[in-house]
């Protein structure tokens, strides 16, 4: 049932009222670990519920549940270690010009965080997912706007998180769930919501981003909106291992029926014999992929219409035709186009926009100048991939790497972007429209989105938070007078 404005207000106020309950880092860490344990313990029920609503399949969902639990445990470690507090202490120094007072800096939680669940990850980017886990790790209660494609899964996961909270003496209201489109709009406008995290479409995310900015008190809005995830294949790479690259591309762009935010949706590949071998391998791989079910009929209809529009453009061919695979399914495929068609603005610009589903566009270039011309027209992305030959690894590909780096938050060489490791060095974000901020939604530093720095100046020891006291009673990592201690 969709939440009314009054119900959204109650959920936000309940979360706001219990924000101090998350102050104890030891309790927060234990809560996150117990949440992971309860999710894992309920694996059969969670996977069954998610599969019934998404048709993603038990194997995929079992893996996603394992990732979700791992994220929760990873953030528990972040909380315990304490480096995310980014503590700096500069002692009074009258010899400076101008003189320095005693300054002690720490990061504190923003407050209630609104989380907008994703359609394509009912666990890892939804109610128990990374936005929720990182916000709770920061000490922020959450109100999650569940995705309409998996409401039952959302409620089940929320109940498990609340049960974990209660086990550690925390109020259930540290995790709240609301449903409905209007509820999502009311949520981002609520004066007690301090920040928001979103994963979804450019259209929906931009509308919420604008609403967040238009508030009397604007709030941070960390949105992941859309990504083309370009791939550049050098001529030498195609000559060296074109068949391998074609097979790898086919496997990556059809994974999960093409419903991954990191799907390689656009490829620059050479013309000529080496490029032909790559396309032959890609054709064989994609042709052997069965029809798949998309997350809902709206997405299916958009995919079918989108590929039909693109395939109808001049000089666009479909070696394997993507589109409707049956009454409820879609078939994978790919389109090819001369790269020169994309070097300047025109009707072919549709090929430079994400098409959600199992399709990719292969633009075939005749020169390195065409690569540069096309890359200069691409929007921001989550990932960018460079496929090079062994002989190019000594620096010959450095120029292309420099061209790709401004386009994405994660740059790969001789790999495929599907699959996002939950690691401290991970960055899952990128220039707009990939995301609306410079932050990551995956990895340890995702917690930084829900914190703000505060400096205490010339404050008596007894008034300082324990984290900033001279004797460091909590044993936290700190930088004191410019040195890590």
Backbone torsions as a table, in degrees:
resi	resn	phi	psi	omega
1	UNK	NA	136.1	-178.2
2	UNK	-73.6	138.6	-178.0
3	UNK	-75.6	140.3	174.3
4	UNK	-81.4	170.2	177.5
5	UNK	-60.8	-36.5	179.1
6	UNK	-66.1	-38.6	179.8
7	UNK	-69.6	-37.0	175.0
8	UNK	-62.9	-44.3	179.0
9	UNK	-59.3	-43.0	179.6
10	UNK	-64.1	-41.3	-179.3
11	UNK	-64.0	-43.4	-179.0
12	UNK	-67.8	-43.7	-179.3
13	UNK	-64.9	-36.7	177.5
14	UNK	-64.2	-42.4	178.3
15	UNK	-64.7	-44.0	-179.2
16	UNK	-61.7	-36.8	-176.5
17	UNK	-68.5	-22.2	-175.6
18	UNK	-109.8	13.9	-174.2
19	UNK	-62.8	-31.6	-179.9
20	UNK	-70.4	-18.3	-179.3
21	UNK	-65.8	-20.4	-178.2
22	UNK	-92.0	10.2	-173.9
23	UNK	-66.5	-31.8	-175.8
24	UNK	-79.0	115.3	-177.1
25	UNK	-65.3	-35.7	179.9
26	UNK	-63.3	-42.2	178.2
27	UNK	-67.0	-41.3	179.5
28	UNK	-59.3	-46.1	-178.6
29	UNK	-62.9	-43.7	179.5
30	UNK	-64.4	-40.1	177.1
31	UNK	-58.7	-46.7	-179.1
32	UNK	-63.6	-40.0	178.9
33	UNK	-67.0	-41.2	178.9
34	UNK	-65.8	-37.7	176.1
35	UNK	-59.2	-43.1	177.5
36	UNK	-62.8	-42.6	-179.8
37	UNK	-63.7	-42.2	-178.9
38	UNK	-68.1	-38.3	176.3
39	UNK	-62.8	-44.7	179.2
40	UNK	-64.8	-40.4	179.4
41	UNK	-66.0	-26.5	179.2
42	UNK	-99.7	22.5	-174.0
43	UNK	-50.8	-47.9	-176.3
44	UNK	-58.3	-45.6	-177.7
45	UNK	-71.8	-40.4	-179.1
46	UNK	-65.3	-46.6	-179.9
47	UNK	-64.7	-40.7	178.9
48	UNK	-61.7	-44.6	179.9
49	UNK	-64.8	-44.1	-178.3
50	UNK	-67.6	-38.1	179.8
51	UNK	-67.5	-38.5	179.7
52	UNK	-62.9	-30.9	-176.6
53	UNK	-94.2	-24.1	-173.1
54	UNK	-119.1	-19.1	-175.8
55	UNK	58.4	28.5	178.5
56	UNK	-79.0	-15.8	175.7
57	UNK	95.3	143.4	-177.7
58	UNK	-59.9	-38.5	-177.6
59	UNK	-63.2	-50.2	179.5
60	UNK	-61.3	-44.8	-175.4
61	UNK	-70.5	-33.5	176.1
62	UNK	-63.3	-42.7	176.1
63	UNK	-64.5	-39.4	179.9
64	UNK	-66.9	-37.5	177.5
65	UNK	-63.8	-41.1	177.8
66	UNK	-61.6	-41.0	177.6
67	UNK	-64.4	-41.6	-179.2
68	UNK	-62.0	-44.3	177.2
69	UNK	-63.7	-39.9	179.5
70	UNK	-63.5	-37.9	177.8
71	UNK	-61.6	-45.2	179.9
72	UNK	-60.9	-43.2	179.5
73	UNK	-68.0	-36.5	179.1
74	UNK	-64.2	-40.2	178.9
75	UNK	-71.2	-28.1	173.1
76	UNK	-60.8	-40.6	178.0
77	UNK	-66.1	-39.1	177.5
78	UNK	-59.9	-44.6	-179.1
79	UNK	-62.8	-45.8	-178.1
80	UNK	-65.1	-41.2	-176.7
81	UNK	-67.8	-39.5	170.7
82	UNK	85.8	-2.0	-179.2
83	UNK	-64.2	-24.2	-179.0
84	UNK	-62.8	-19.0	178.0
85	UNK	-71.3	-16.5	173.6
86	UNK	51.0	55.2	-173.9
87	UNK	-79.5	128.7	175.2
88	UNK	-127.1	133.3	176.0
89	UNK	-127.0	122.0	174.7
90	UNK	-119.0	114.0	-178.4
91	UNK	-72.3	157.7	178.5
92	UNK	-56.3	135.5	-177.1
93	UNK	-145.7	100.7	-178.6
94	UNK	-75.1	-10.3	-179.0
95	UNK	-80.9	-11.8	179.1
96	UNK	-74.4	156.4	175.5
97	UNK	-123.1	109.4	-6.9
98	UNK	-70.9	166.6	-178.2
99	UNK	-61.8	148.9	176.7
100	UNK	-95.1	131.7	167.5
101	UNK	-80.8	174.0	173.8
102	UNK	-72.7	122.0	-177.5
103	UNK	-127.1	133.6	-179.8
104	UNK	-135.9	120.4	-170.8
105	UNK	-115.6	139.5	178.7
106	UNK	-148.6	159.9	175.1
107	UNK	-103.3	138.8	-177.7
108	UNK	-125.3	158.0	-178.6
109	UNK	-65.3	145.5	179.4
110	UNK	-73.1	-38.5	-173.6
111	UNK	133.8	-149.6	-176.8
112	UNK	-66.8	130.0	178.8
113	UNK	-109.6	129.9	173.4
114	UNK	-90.5	127.6	179.7
115	UNK	-116.3	128.2	178.5
116	UNK	-106.5	113.3	-172.9
117	UNK	-70.9	151.2	179.7
118	UNK	-90.1	154.5	177.9
119	UNK	-77.4	-39.8	-167.9
120	UNK	-88.4	-7.0	175.8
121	UNK	-132.2	86.4	-175.1
122	UNK	-66.9	-8.6	179.3
123	UNK	-120.6	-60.4	-170.4
124	UNK	-69.2	-23.7	177.5
125	UNK	-126.3	31.5	-179.4
126	UNK	-130.6	-141.6	-170.9
127	UNK	-52.8	-49.3	-179.6
128	UNK	-94.8	15.1	-169.7
129	UNK	-81.6	-164.4	-171.3
130	UNK	-63.7	-37.9	178.3
131	UNK	-64.8	-45.2	178.3
132	UNK	-63.6	-48.1	-177.7
133	UNK	-61.0	-43.6	-178.5
134	UNK	-70.6	-35.9	177.9
135	UNK	-66.1	-45.1	177.1
136	UNK	-62.6	-38.6	177.8
137	UNK	-61.7	-36.2	178.8
138	UNK	-73.0	-14.4	-177.7
139	UNK	97.9	20.1	-178.5
140	UNK	-107.6	127.7	170.9
141	UNK	-68.3	156.9	-175.4
142	UNK	-125.1	149.0	166.8
143	UNK	-122.7	114.3	-175.9
144	UNK	-97.5	128.5	169.9
145	UNK	-88.5	106.0	-176.5
146	UNK	-66.1	150.4	176.9
147	UNK	-81.6	139.5	-177.4
148	UNK	-65.6	-13.8	179.9
149	UNK	-78.3	-16.1	179.9
150	UNK	-147.9	61.8	-178.2
151	UNK	-66.8	-39.5	-178.7
152	UNK	-66.9	-41.3	176.9
153	UNK	-61.7	-39.7	179.5
154	UNK	-61.5	-45.5	-178.8
155	UNK	-67.8	-38.8	178.7
156	UNK	-62.3	-47.1	-179.1
157	UNK	-66.2	-38.5	178.2
158	UNK	-62.1	-39.9	179.6
159	UNK	-63.6	-35.8	178.2
160	UNK	-69.1	-39.7	177.6
161	UNK	-65.5	-40.8	179.5
162	UNK	-65.8	-38.5	178.3
163	UNK	-62.5	-40.2	177.7
164	UNK	-63.6	-40.2	179.4
165	UNK	-61.0	-46.7	-177.5
166	UNK	-62.3	-36.0	179.7
167	UNK	-60.2	-22.9	-178.1
168	UNK	-112.5	22.6	174.9
169	UNK	75.9	14.8	178.7
170	UNK	-95.0	149.1	177.2
171	UNK	-71.9	148.2	179.2
172	UNK	-58.5	-28.2	-173.9
173	UNK	-69.7	1.1	173.1
174	UNK	-69.0	-17.9	175.7
175	UNK	-130.4	121.7	-179.3
176	UNK	-131.0	150.8	179.9
177	UNK	-131.6	135.7	172.8
178	UNK	-127.9	157.7	-177.4
179	UNK	-125.8	148.1	171.1
180	UNK	113.3	148.5	-179.9
181	UNK	-61.4	-49.8	-178.8
182	UNK	-62.5	-34.3	178.4
183	UNK	-62.3	-37.6	178.5
184	UNK	-64.1	-38.6	178.2
185	UNK	-68.7	-44.6	178.5
186	UNK	-61.1	-36.4	-176.6
187	UNK	-63.2	-49.0	-176.4
188	UNK	-69.3	-20.8	179.7
189	UNK	-90.1	-11.5	-173.3
190	UNK	-64.9	131.1	-175.1
191	UNK	-64.5	-19.2	179.7
192	UNK	-93.0	-4.0	173.7
193	UNK	-80.9	127.1	-172.7
194	UNK	-100.1	-18.1	-179.6
195	UNK	-167.5	164.5	-178.2
196	UNK	-142.8	146.8	174.2
197	UNK	-125.3	134.1	-172.8
198	UNK	-137.1	140.6	169.8
199	UNK	-132.9	119.8	-177.6
200	UNK	173.8	-147.4	-173.6
201	UNK	-82.9	161.3	176.2
202	UNK	-62.9	-43.9	-176.8
203	UNK	-63.2	-51.2	-178.5
204	UNK	-67.1	-42.6	-179.1
205	UNK	-66.1	-39.7	-179.5
206	UNK	-66.5	-37.3	178.6
207	UNK	-62.4	-42.9	179.1
208	UNK	-70.7	-38.5	176.6
209	UNK	-59.1	-45.5	179.0
210	UNK	-63.7	-39.2	178.1
211	UNK	-64.4	-39.4	178.3
212	UNK	-64.5	-37.4	-179.6
213	UNK	-75.8	-26.4	-176.4
214	UNK	-85.7	-5.9	179.1
215	UNK	-60.6	154.9	173.5
216	UNK	-54.9	-38.1	171.0
217	UNK	-117.4	98.5	-179.1
218	UNK	-59.8	152.1	179.9
219	UNK	-127.8	156.6	174.0
220	UNK	-62.7	134.5	177.1
221	UNK	-126.6	109.1	-177.4
222	UNK	-100.3	95.6	-175.1
223	UNK	-110.9	135.9	169.0
224	UNK	-104.6	115.5	-166.4
225	UNK	-110.0	-46.2	-176.9
226	UNK	-177.6	153.8	-175.7
227	UNK	-156.5	135.9	178.1
228	UNK	-86.6	-29.9	178.3
229	UNK	54.7	66.4	-175.3
230	UNK	-65.7	152.3	175.9
231	UNK	-127.2	132.4	173.3
232	UNK	-113.6	123.7	177.5
233	UNK	-108.4	116.6	178.9
234	UNK	-71.2	159.3	179.3
235	UNK	-62.3	-38.5	179.4
236	UNK	-66.0	-37.8	178.3
237	UNK	-65.6	-41.6	179.0
238	UNK	-64.4	-37.1	178.8
239	UNK	-69.8	-36.5	-176.1
240	UNK	-76.4	-40.8	-174.1
241	UNK	-153.2	47.9	-179.0
242	UNK	-58.7	-40.3	-179.8
243	UNK	-63.5	-41.2	179.7
244	UNK	-65.8	-41.8	-179.8
245	UNK	-65.5	-42.8	179.4
246	UNK	-60.9	-42.6	179.1
247	UNK	-66.8	-41.4	179.2
248	UNK	-65.0	-40.8	177.1
249	UNK	-62.3	-45.1	179.6
250	UNK	-60.2	-41.5	179.3
251	UNK	-67.7	-37.5	-177.7
252	UNK	-72.6	-43.3	-174.6
253	UNK	-78.2	-14.9	176.8
254	UNK	-101.4	-6.0	-178.6
255	UNK	-58.5	131.1	-180.0
256	UNK	61.7	33.0	-176.2
257	UNK	55.3	35.9	175.9
258	UNK	68.6	20.5	-174.1
259	UNK	-103.9	31.6	174.7
260	UNK	-101.3	140.7	179.3
261	UNK	-65.8	-17.7	-179.4
262	UNK	-103.3	15.4	178.1
263	UNK	-58.7	130.9	174.9
264	UNK	-70.4	102.7	-173.2
265	UNK	-99.2	-3.1	-178.9
266	UNK	-151.5	131.4	-175.1
267	UNK	-132.0	131.8	170.1
268	UNK	-101.3	112.8	-177.4
269	UNK	-127.5	151.4	-175.5
270	UNK	-73.1	151.3	168.0
271	UNK	-74.7	176.9	177.2
272	UNK	91.9	-175.1	-171.9
273	UNK	-63.7	-41.7	-179.1
274	UNK	-63.7	-42.3	177.3
275	UNK	-65.9	-34.1	177.8
276	UNK	-63.0	-40.2	178.7
277	UNK	-64.6	-39.1	177.1
278	UNK	-61.3	-46.6	-178.9
279	UNK	-66.3	-33.7	177.5
280	UNK	-63.9	-42.8	177.9
281	UNK	-66.4	-41.3	177.6
282	UNK	-62.0	-40.8	179.0
283	UNK	-61.2	-44.8	-179.4
284	UNK	-64.0	-41.8	-178.5
285	UNK	-67.0	-47.7	-177.1
286	UNK	-69.0	-37.9	179.5
287	UNK	-63.2	-29.1	179.6
288	UNK	-85.4	3.1	178.8
289	UNK	-91.7	125.2	-179.5
290	UNK	-72.1	166.3	176.5
291	UNK	-63.6	150.7	-178.8
292	UNK	-131.2	160.2	178.8
293	UNK	-95.4	129.6	175.4
294	UNK	-87.1	170.8	-169.3
295	UNK	-65.6	-33.2	174.7
296	UNK	-157.5	169.5	-176.0
297	UNK	-68.3	-29.2	177.7
298	UNK	-62.8	-44.7	178.7
299	UNK	-67.5	-38.8	178.7
300	UNK	-61.8	-46.1	-179.1
301	UNK	-63.4	-39.8	178.8
302	UNK	-65.3	-38.2	178.2
303	UNK	-64.6	-49.1	-178.4
304	UNK	-60.6	-44.5	179.6
305	UNK	-67.6	-39.3	-177.7
306	UNK	-65.0	-44.0	-179.6
307	UNK	-71.8	-32.6	177.5
308	UNK	-65.2	-42.1	178.6
309	UNK	-62.3	-43.6	-177.9
310	UNK	-70.5	-40.3	-178.7
311	UNK	-65.9	-22.6	-177.8
312	UNK	-82.6	-6.3	-178.5
313	UNK	-71.5	149.3	179.1
314	UNK	-58.9	140.1	177.3
315	UNK	69.3	10.4	175.7
316	UNK	-97.3	126.8	178.0
317	UNK	-115.2	158.2	178.6
318	UNK	-126.7	86.0	177.2
319	UNK	-56.1	-34.7	170.3
320	UNK	-130.3	114.8	-171.8
321	UNK	-77.1	119.2	175.1
322	UNK	-84.4	158.6	177.5
323	UNK	151.7	-149.9	-177.8
324	UNK	-71.9	124.9	178.8
325	UNK	-97.9	-11.3	-178.1
326	UNK	173.8	-170.5	-176.0
327	UNK	-62.8	-34.2	-177.2
328	UNK	-122.2	3.5	-173.8
329	UNK	-121.1	171.0	175.5
330	UNK	-129.6	153.6	177.5
331	UNK	-108.2	143.0	-178.9
332	UNK	-79.2	155.4	176.9
333	UNK	-172.2	-178.5	176.0
334	UNK	-147.6	158.4	-178.8
335	UNK	-117.4	150.4	174.5
336	UNK	-123.1	151.9	-179.6
337	UNK	-156.0	144.6	173.1
338	UNK	-63.2	134.5	-177.1
339	UNK	-60.3	-29.7	-178.9
340	UNK	-59.8	-27.2	178.9
341	UNK	-64.9	-20.8	-174.8
342	UNK	-105.2	0.8	-175.8
343	UNK	-72.9	-21.4	179.1
344	UNK	-133.9	159.1	-178.0
345	UNK	-62.1	144.5	-179.8
346	UNK	171.0	-170.2	-177.7
347	UNK	-62.3	-23.1	179.9
348	UNK	-74.5	-1.4	177.8
349	UNK	-61.1	-21.3	177.2
350	UNK	-60.0	-27.1	179.6
351	UNK	-72.4	-13.3	179.0
352	UNK	-99.3	14.1	177.1
353	UNK	-114.4	144.9	-179.7
354	UNK	-60.3	135.1	171.1
355	UNK	-118.8	106.4	-172.9
356	UNK	-71.1	115.6	-177.8
357	UNK	140.9	-177.7	-172.8
358	UNK	-81.8	71.7	177.0
359	UNK	-148.1	147.5	170.8
360	UNK	-138.0	159.7	179.3
361	UNK	-112.5	127.2	177.5
362	UNK	-108.5	111.5	177.5
363	UNK	-97.1	122.5	-174.8
364	UNK	-98.4	122.0	-174.6
365	UNK	-102.7	154.6	176.9
366	UNK	-107.1	-11.6	-177.7
367	UNK	-155.3	162.3	176.3
368	UNK	-66.3	-27.5	177.0
369	UNK	-62.2	-35.6	177.4
370	UNK	-68.2	-36.5	176.1
371	UNK	-58.8	-50.0	-178.5
372	UNK	-61.7	-41.9	-178.6
373	UNK	-62.4	-41.9	-178.9
374	UNK	-72.8	-44.1	179.8
375	UNK	-59.5	-33.1	-178.8
376	UNK	-67.0	-14.0	-177.5
377	UNK	-104.9	0.1	-176.6
378	UNK	-80.8	146.0	173.9
379	UNK	-76.7	180.0	177.4
380	UNK	-70.0	152.6	-173.6
381	UNK	-140.6	159.8	171.3
382	UNK	-70.9	-41.0	-176.7
383	UNK	-136.0	159.6	169.0
384	UNK	-144.9	137.6	-172.8
385	UNK	-123.6	138.8	176.0
386	UNK	-120.5	122.6	175.8
387	UNK	-103.6	116.4	-176.7
388	UNK	-125.4	164.1	175.8
389	UNK	-85.9	162.2	179.8
390	UNK	-55.1	-40.3	-176.2
391	UNK	-68.5	-16.7	-177.5
392	UNK	-92.7	-5.5	-174.9
393	UNK	-72.5	-10.2	-178.0
394	UNK	-86.6	7.0	177.3
395	UNK	127.1	-9.2	-179.4
396	UNK	-64.0	-25.2	-179.0
397	UNK	-95.3	7.6	-175.2
398	UNK	-60.9	-36.0	-179.9
399	UNK	-63.0	-44.6	178.3
400	UNK	-65.2	-38.2	178.7
401	UNK	-62.8	-38.9	177.4
402	UNK	-64.4	-35.4	179.1
403	UNK	-71.5	-32.9	-178.2
404	UNK	-79.7	-31.3	-172.9
405	UNK	-58.1	-41.3	179.3
406	UNK	-68.2	-12.0	-174.0
407	UNK	-89.9	-11.8	-168.9
408	UNK	-151.6	162.5	176.3
409	UNK	-88.5	-20.6	177.3
410	UNK	-135.3	123.3	-178.6
411	UNK	-112.9	125.8	-177.4
412	UNK	-111.8	147.8	171.9
413	UNK	-123.0	122.8	177.6
414	UNK	56.7	43.3	174.1
415	UNK	-143.7	-169.0	178.0
416	UNK	-131.9	142.0	-168.3
417	UNK	-77.6	-19.2	178.7
418	UNK	-66.6	132.0	-172.6
419	UNK	103.3	111.7	-176.5
420	UNK	-120.0	106.3	-177.9
421	UNK	-66.6	133.2	176.8
422	UNK	-85.7	84.9	-173.7
423	UNK	-132.6	155.5	-178.8
424	UNK	-57.4	-32.8	-177.7
425	UNK	-88.4	2.3	-177.7
426	UNK	-71.6	144.6	169.2
427	UNK	-131.8	115.8	177.6
428	UNK	-115.0	88.6	-177.5
429	UNK	-177.3	-173.5	179.5
430	UNK	169.9	175.9	178.9
431	UNK	-60.5	153.2	179.2
432	UNK	-56.5	139.7	8.4
433	UNK	-91.6	9.1	177.8
434	UNK	-57.3	-47.0	175.3
435	UNK	-144.1	164.3	179.9
436	UNK	-97.4	2.7	179.0
437	UNK	-144.3	178.6	180.0
438	UNK	-93.7	8.4	-174.9
439	UNK	-86.7	170.4	175.4
440	UNK	-108.5	149.3	174.5
441	UNK	-104.4	1.1	178.8
442	UNK	-131.0	140.7	178.8
443	UNK	99.1	170.1	-172.1
444	UNK	-59.5	-36.4	-175.3
445	UNK	-75.8	-1.8	174.7
446	UNK	-61.6	-23.0	-179.6
447	UNK	-65.8	-24.8	-175.9
448	UNK	-64.0	-21.6	-178.3
449	UNK	-64.2	-24.2	-171.1
450	UNK	-109.2	21.6	-177.9
451	UNK	-127.1	157.0	171.7
452	UNK	-137.8	146.6	-178.2
453	UNK	-82.6	146.7	174.0
454	UNK	-135.4	134.1	175.4
455	UNK	-109.6	134.6	173.8
456	UNK	-103.4	126.1	-176.8
457	UNK	-111.8	128.9	175.1
458	UNK	49.4	43.8	-175.7
459	UNK	-96.5	130.0	178.5
460	UNK	-56.1	145.1	-176.7
461	UNK	-52.1	-42.8	-176.3
462	UNK	-65.5	-21.5	-179.1
463	UNK	-92.9	-11.5	-177.4
464	UNK	-74.7	147.5	169.1
465	UNK	-59.9	149.7	-179.5
466	UNK	-53.5	-33.1	-177.4
467	UNK	-62.6	-23.2	-173.7
468	UNK	-109.0	3.1	-177.8
469	UNK	-73.2	153.8	-170.7
470	UNK	-59.3	-39.3	-175.5
471	UNK	-84.3	2.2	176.5
472	UNK	49.5	61.5	-174.5
473	UNK	-62.5	-21.8	-178.4
474	UNK	-94.8	-2.0	177.2
475	UNK	63.5	40.6	-176.0
476	UNK	-89.2	149.3	173.2
477	UNK	-67.1	133.3	-176.8
478	UNK	-144.8	157.8	170.6
479	UNK	-109.4	114.6	-176.1
480	UNK	-113.1	122.0	-178.4
481	UNK	50.2	41.7	174.9
482	UNK	85.1	-1.1	-178.0
483	UNK	-119.4	139.9	177.7
484	UNK	-72.8	134.9	179.5
485	UNK	-135.7	NA	NA
